Amino acid sequence: MGEPARGDRAELLARLRVRALRSDLLEQALTHSSYLNENPAAGASNERLEFLGDAVLGLVVARLLFERCPGAGEGDLTRIRAEIVRGSTLARAAARIELGRFLVLGRGEEAAGGRTRDRNLAGALEALIGAVYLDAGFRAAAALIRRLLRDEIDRALREGARPDAKSSLQHLAQSRWHEAPEYVTVEDTADAPHRRFVVEVKIAGLPRGRGEGRSKREAQQRAAEVALEGLRREEGAACT
């Protein structure tokens, strides 16, 4: 796929409520590495901007929680922040503005459904945050984050810090099987351009769920969430 038309880019800026953004930064923020693999002379992918945007996002959310949760301890603040900045949360916010429509993808990634993949949407959203930070500064980037993630931030503040999935699964496994879950890394691309881990969680020797993430911790949390959901469905079926 080629780069988006100028009208498309103007529409995206309107959705972001950003008046202007340097064209080179916008192009880079939207360009997936798969496009460069097929078009080596095209420029740069959004991975460096994603790295920067991730750092800005973490700082903005941390400060917001620090100010709005004066009674919360470090552990609760960390859990709430993790809920807000996780990949699936960012992908949901990106989907609301139809960010996938504007991505510049390689043909293979396009054919594989890359415009709706959480990983691509979350990465592009972070890259856009990084681009706005470079072009307009911290205040503009912070305002963008608050706009894009308003619903997720409000929900996290309303619900507070929930027990993380790994802890919940640990308690459930210990009470039911008297043994801890085992997390097995089945895919590790830490040295590849796209950092990716896939983890499978087993309980009593049986696989209960798989999760994917940009770190082993994130992948383990997602695997635990899948396992919990499955076990709760089993419990519901047993009670009918």
C-alpha positions as a Markdown table, in Angstrom:
| # | Residue | x | y | z |
|---|---|---|---|---|
| 1 | Met | 0.0 | 0.0 | 0.0 |
| 2 | Gly | 1.2 | 3.5 | -0.7 |
| 3 | Glu | 1.3 | 6.4 | 1.6 |
| 4 | Pro | -2.1 | 8.0 | 2.6 |
| 5 | Ala | -3.4 | 10.8 | 0.4 |
| 6 | Arg | -3.2 | 14.4 | 1.8 |
| 7 | Gly | -6.9 | 14.5 | 2.4 |
| 8 | Asp | -6.6 | 11.4 | 4.5 |
| 9 | Arg | -3.9 | 12.9 | 6.6 |
| 10 | Ala | -5.9 | 16.1 | 7.1 |
| 11 | Glu | -8.8 | 13.9 | 8.3 |
| 12 | Leu | -6.5 | 12.1 | 10.7 |
| 13 | Leu | -5.3 | 15.4 | 12.2 |
| 14 | Ala | -8.8 | 16.5 | 12.6 |
| 15 | Arg | -9.7 | 13.3 | 14.5 |
| 16 | Leu | -6.6 | 13.9 | 16.7 |
| 17 | Arg | -7.6 | 17.5 | 17.1 |
| 18 | Val | -4.1 | 18.5 | 16.1 |
| 19 | Arg | -3.9 | 21.6 | 14.0 |
| 20 | Ala | -0.6 | 20.7 | 12.3 |
| 21 | Leu | 2.1 | 18.2 | 12.4 |
| 22 | Arg | 5.3 | 18.1 | 10.4 |
| 23 | Ser | 4.7 | 16.0 | 7.3 |
| 24 | Asp | 7.9 | 14.0 | 7.8 |
| 25 | Leu | 7.0 | 13.1 | 11.4 |
| 26 | Leu | 3.4 | 12.2 | 10.4 |
| 27 | Glu | 4.6 | 10.0 | 7.6 |
| 28 | Gln | 7.1 | 8.2 | 9.9 |
| 29 | Ala | 4.5 | 7.8 | 12.6 |
| 30 | Leu | 2.2 | 6.0 | 10.2 |
| 31 | Thr | 4.8 | 3.8 | 8.5 |
| 32 | His | 5.0 | 0.2 | 9.6 |
| 33 | Ser | 8.3 | -1.6 | 9.3 |
| 34 | Ser | 6.7 | -4.1 | 6.9 |
| 35 | Tyr | 6.4 | -1.3 | 4.3 |
| 36 | Leu | 10.1 | -0.6 | 4.5 |
| 37 | Asn | 10.9 | -4.2 | 4.2 |
| 38 | Glu | 9.3 | -4.1 | 0.7 |
| 39 | Asn | 10.4 | -0.5 | 0.0 |
| 40 | Pro | 13.9 | 0.0 | 1.5 |
| 41 | Ala | 14.3 | 3.5 | 0.1 |
| 42 | Ala | 11.0 | 4.8 | 1.6 |
| 43 | Gly | 12.5 | 6.3 | 4.7 |
| 44 | Ala | 12.0 | 5.3 | 8.4 |
| 45 | Ser | 9.4 | 3.2 | 10.2 |
| 46 | Asn | 7.5 | 4.4 | 13.3 |
| 47 | Glu | 9.5 | 2.2 | 15.7 |
| 48 | Arg | 11.8 | 5.1 | 17.0 |
| 49 | Leu | 8.8 | 7.4 | 17.4 |
| 50 | Glu | 6.9 | 4.6 | 19.2 |
| 51 | Phe | 9.8 | 4.2 | 21.7 |
| 52 | Leu | 9.7 | 8.0 | 22.4 |
| 53 | Gly | 5.9 | 8.1 | 22.6 |
| 54 | Asp | 5.8 | 5.2 | 25.0 |
| 55 | Ala | 8.1 | 7.1 | 27.4 |
| 56 | Val | 6.0 | 10.3 | 27.1 |
| 57 | Leu | 2.8 | 8.4 | 27.6 |
| 58 | Gly | 4.1 | 6.7 | 30.8 |
| 59 | Leu | 5.2 | 10.0 | 32.3 |
| 60 | Val | 1.9 | 11.8 | 31.5 |
| 61 | Val | -0.2 | 9.0 | 32.9 |
| 62 | Ala | 2.0 | 8.7 | 36.0 |
| 63 | Arg | 1.7 | 12.4 | 36.7 |
| 64 | Leu | -2.0 | 12.4 | 36.2 |
| 65 | Leu | -2.5 | 9.5 | 38.6 |
| 66 | Phe | -0.1 | 11.1 | 41.1 |
| 67 | Glu | -2.3 | 14.2 | 41.1 |
| 68 | Arg | -5.7 | 12.6 | 41.0 |
| 69 | Cys | -5.1 | 9.7 | 43.4 |
| 70 | Pro | -3.5 | 11.3 | 46.4 |
| 71 | Gly | -4.4 | 8.4 | 48.7 |
| 72 | Ala | -3.1 | 5.6 | 46.5 |
| 73 | Gly | 0.2 | 3.8 | 47.2 |
| 74 | Glu | 2.9 | 3.0 | 44.7 |
| 75 | Gly | 1.6 | -0.5 | 44.0 |
| 76 | Asp | -1.9 | 0.7 | 43.2 |
| 77 | Leu | -0.6 | 3.6 | 41.1 |
| 78 | Thr | 1.6 | 1.1 | 39.2 |
| 79 | Arg | -1.3 | -1.3 | 38.5 |
| 80 | Ile | -3.7 | 1.5 | 37.4 |
| 81 | Arg | -1.0 | 3.0 | 35.1 |
| 82 | Ala | -0.4 | -0.5 | 33.6 |
| 83 | Glu | -4.1 | -0.9 | 32.9 |
| 84 | Ile | -4.1 | 2.5 | 31.0 |
| 85 | Val | -0.9 | 2.1 | 28.9 |
| 86 | Arg | -1.3 | -1.6 | 28.0 |
| 87 | Gly | -1.3 | -2.4 | 24.3 |
| 88 | Ser | -5.0 | -3.6 | 24.2 |
| 89 | Thr | -6.1 | -0.3 | 25.8 |
| 90 | Leu | -4.1 | 1.8 | 23.4 |
| 91 | Ala | -5.5 | -0.3 | 20.5 |
| 92 | Arg | -9.0 | 0.4 | 21.6 |
| 93 | Ala | -8.4 | 4.1 | 21.7 |
| 94 | Ala | -6.8 | 3.9 | 18.2 |
| 95 | Ala | -9.7 | 2.0 | 16.9 |
| 96 | Arg | -12.1 | 4.8 | 18.0 |
| 97 | Ile | -10.4 | 7.2 | 15.6 |
| 98 | Glu | -10.0 | 4.5 | 12.9 |
| 99 | Leu | -6.2 | 4.8 | 13.0 |
| 100 | Gly | -5.8 | 1.6 | 11.0 |
| 101 | Arg | -7.2 | 3.3 | 7.9 |
| 102 | Phe | -4.2 | 5.6 | 7.8 |
| 103 | Leu | -1.4 | 3.1 | 8.4 |
| 104 | Val | 1.3 | 2.6 | 5.7 |
| 105 | Leu | 1.7 | -1.2 | 5.5 |
| 106 | Gly | 3.5 | -3.7 | 3.4 |
| 107 | Arg | 1.5 | -6.0 | 1.1 |
| 108 | Gly | 2.0 | -9.0 | 3.4 |
| 109 | Glu | 1.0 | -7.2 | 6.5 |
| 110 | Glu | -2.0 | -5.7 | 4.7 |
| 111 | Ala | -3.1 | -9.2 | 3.6 |
| 112 | Ala | -2.7 | -10.5 | 7.1 |
| 113 | Gly | -5.1 | -8.0 | 8.6 |
| 114 | Gly | -2.5 | -5.6 | 9.9 |
| 115 | Arg | -4.9 | -2.6 | 10.0 |
| 116 | Thr | -6.8 | -4.2 | 12.9 |
| 117 | Arg | -3.9 | -5.8 | 14.8 |
| 118 | Asp | -3.7 | -4.5 | 18.4 |
| 119 | Arg | 0.1 | -4.4 | 18.1 |
| 120 | Asn | 0.1 | -2.1 | 15.0 |
| 121 | Leu | -2.6 | 0.2 | 16.3 |
| 122 | Ala | -1.0 | 0.6 | 19.7 |
| 123 | Gly | 2.4 | 1.2 | 18.2 |
| 124 | Ala | 1.2 | 3.8 | 15.7 |
| 125 | Leu | -0.7 | 5.6 | 18.5 |
| 126 | Glu | 2.5 | 5.8 | 20.6 |
| 127 | Ala | 4.4 | 6.9 | 17.5 |
| 128 | Leu | 1.9 | 9.8 | 16.9 |
| 129 | Ile | 2.3 | 10.8 | 20.6 |
| 130 | Gly | 6.1 | 10.9 | 20.0 |
| 131 | Ala | 5.7 | 12.9 | 16.8 |
| 132 | Val | 3.5 | 15.5 | 18.5 |
| 133 | Tyr | 6.0 | 15.7 | 21.4 |
| 134 | Leu | 8.9 | 16.4 | 19.0 |
| 135 | Asp | 6.9 | 18.9 | 16.9 |
| 136 | Ala | 4.8 | 20.8 | 19.5 |
| 137 | Gly | 6.3 | 19.9 | 22.9 |
| 138 | Phe | 5.3 | 18.1 | 26.0 |
| 139 | Arg | 2.2 | 20.1 | 26.8 |
| 140 | Ala | 0.7 | 19.4 | 23.4 |
| 141 | Ala | 1.5 | 15.7 | 23.7 |
| 142 | Ala | 0.0 | 15.5 | 27.2 |
| 143 | Ala | -3.2 | 17.2 | 25.9 |
| 144 | Leu | -3.3 | 14.6 | 23.1 |
| 145 | Ile | -3.0 | 11.7 | 25.5 |
| 146 | Arg | -5.7 | 13.1 | 27.7 |
| 147 | Arg | -8.1 | 13.4 | 24.8 |
| 148 | Leu | -7.3 | 10.0 | 23.2 |
| 149 | Leu | -7.4 | 8.1 | 26.5 |
| 150 | Arg | -10.1 | 10.0 | 28.4 |
| 151 | Asp | -12.5 | 7.1 | 28.6 |
| 152 | Glu | -9.8 | 4.6 | 29.6 |
| 153 | Ile | -8.4 | 7.0 | 32.2 |
| 154 | Asp | -11.8 | 7.7 | 33.7 |
| 155 | Arg | -12.7 | 4.0 | 33.8 |
| 156 | Ala | -9.4 | 3.1 | 35.5 |
| 157 | Leu | -9.8 | 5.9 | 38.1 |
| 158 | Arg | -13.4 | 4.9 | 38.7 |
| 159 | Glu | -12.7 | 1.2 | 39.1 |
| 160 | Gly | -9.4 | 1.7 | 41.0 |
| 161 | Ala | -6.6 | -0.8 | 41.2 |
| 162 | Arg | -7.7 | -4.3 | 40.5 |
| 163 | Pro | -5.7 | -7.4 | 41.4 |
| 164 | Asp | -3.5 | -8.2 | 38.5 |
| 165 | Ala | -4.4 | -11.3 | 36.5 |
| 166 | Lys | -1.3 | -13.2 | 37.5 |
| 167 | Ser | -2.0 | -12.8 | 41.2 |
| 168 | Ser | -5.7 | -13.8 | 40.7 |
| 169 | Leu | -4.7 | -16.9 | 38.8 |
| 170 | Gln | -2.1 | -17.8 | 41.4 |
| 171 | His | -4.7 | -17.8 | 44.1 |
| 172 | Leu | -7.2 | -19.7 | 42.1 |
| 173 | Ala | -4.7 | -22.4 | 41.0 |
| 174 | Gln | -3.4 | -22.8 | 44.6 |
| 175 | Ser | -6.8 | -23.2 | 46.0 |
| 176 | Arg | -8.1 | -25.6 | 43.3 |
| 177 | Trp | -5.0 | -27.6 | 42.3 |
| 178 | His | -2.6 | -26.8 | 45.2 |
| 179 | Glu | 0.1 | -25.7 | 42.8 |
| 180 | Ala | 1.3 | -22.6 | 41.1 |
| 181 | Pro | 0.7 | -21.8 | 37.4 |
| 182 | Glu | 3.7 | -22.4 | 35.1 |
| 183 | Tyr | 4.5 | -19.8 | 32.5 |
| 184 | Val | 6.4 | -21.0 | 29.4 |
| 185 | Thr | 7.8 | -18.7 | 26.7 |
| 186 | Val | 6.9 | -20.2 | 23.4 |
| 187 | Glu | 8.1 | -17.3 | 21.2 |
| 188 | Asp | 10.8 | -14.7 | 21.9 |
| 189 | Thr | 11.8 | -12.1 | 19.3 |
| 190 | Ala | 13.5 | -9.7 | 21.6 |
| 191 | Asp | 16.3 | -9.1 | 19.1 |
| 192 | Ala | 14.0 | -8.5 | 16.1 |
| 193 | Pro | 12.8 | -5.1 | 15.0 |
| 194 | His | 9.4 | -5.8 | 16.5 |
| 195 | Arg | 9.9 | -7.0 | 20.1 |
| 196 | Arg | 7.4 | -9.7 | 20.8 |
| 197 | Phe | 6.9 | -12.5 | 23.3 |
| 198 | Val | 4.3 | -15.2 | 23.4 |
| 199 | Val | 3.8 | -17.0 | 26.7 |
| 200 | Glu | 1.6 | -20.0 | 27.5 |
| 201 | Val | 0.4 | -20.7 | 31.0 |
| 202 | Lys | -0.1 | -24.2 | 32.3 |
| 203 | Ile | -1.9 | -25.4 | 35.4 |
| 204 | Ala | -1.5 | -29.0 | 36.6 |
| 205 | Gly | 0.3 | -29.7 | 33.3 |
| 206 | Leu | -2.5 | -28.5 | 31.1 |
| 207 | Pro | -2.3 | -25.4 | 28.9 |
| 208 | Arg | -4.8 | -22.8 | 30.0 |
| 209 | Gly | -4.1 | -19.7 | 27.9 |
| 210 | Arg | -1.7 | -17.9 | 25.7 |
| 211 | Gly | -0.7 | -14.2 | 25.7 |
| 212 | Glu | 1.3 | -11.9 | 23.5 |
| 213 | Gly | 3.2 | -8.7 | 24.5 |
| 214 | Arg | 6.2 | -6.5 | 24.1 |
| 215 | Ser | 7.7 | -7.9 | 27.3 |
| 216 | Lys | 7.5 | -11.3 | 29.0 |
| 217 | Arg | 5.6 | -9.6 | 31.9 |
| 218 | Glu | 3.0 | -8.3 | 29.6 |
| 219 | Ala | 2.7 | -11.6 | 27.7 |
| 220 | Gln | 2.3 | -13.4 | 31.0 |
| 221 | Gln | -0.4 | -11.1 | 32.2 |
| 222 | Arg | -2.3 | -11.6 | 29.0 |
| 223 | Ala | -1.9 | -15.4 | 29.2 |
| 224 | Ala | -3.2 | -15.2 | 32.8 |
| 225 | Glu | -6.2 | -13.1 | 31.7 |
| 226 | Val | -7.1 | -15.7 | 29.0 |
| 227 | Ala | -6.7 | -18.5 | 31.6 |
| 228 | Leu | -8.9 | -16.8 | 34.1 |
| 229 | Glu | -11.6 | -16.1 | 31.6 |
| 230 | Gly | -11.7 | -19.8 | 30.6 |
| 231 | Leu | -11.7 | -21.0 | 34.1 |
| 232 | Arg | -14.6 | -18.7 | 35.0 |
| 233 | Arg | -16.6 | -19.9 | 32.1 |
| 234 | Glu | -16.0 | -23.5 | 33.3 |
| 235 | Glu | -17.2 | -22.5 | 36.7 |
| 236 | Gly | -20.3 | -20.9 | 35.2 |
| 237 | Ala | -21.1 | -24.0 | 33.2 |
| 238 | Ala | -20.7 | -26.2 | 36.2 |
| 239 | Cys | -23.3 | -24.2 | 38.1 |
| 240 | Thr | -26.1 | -24.3 | 35.5 |
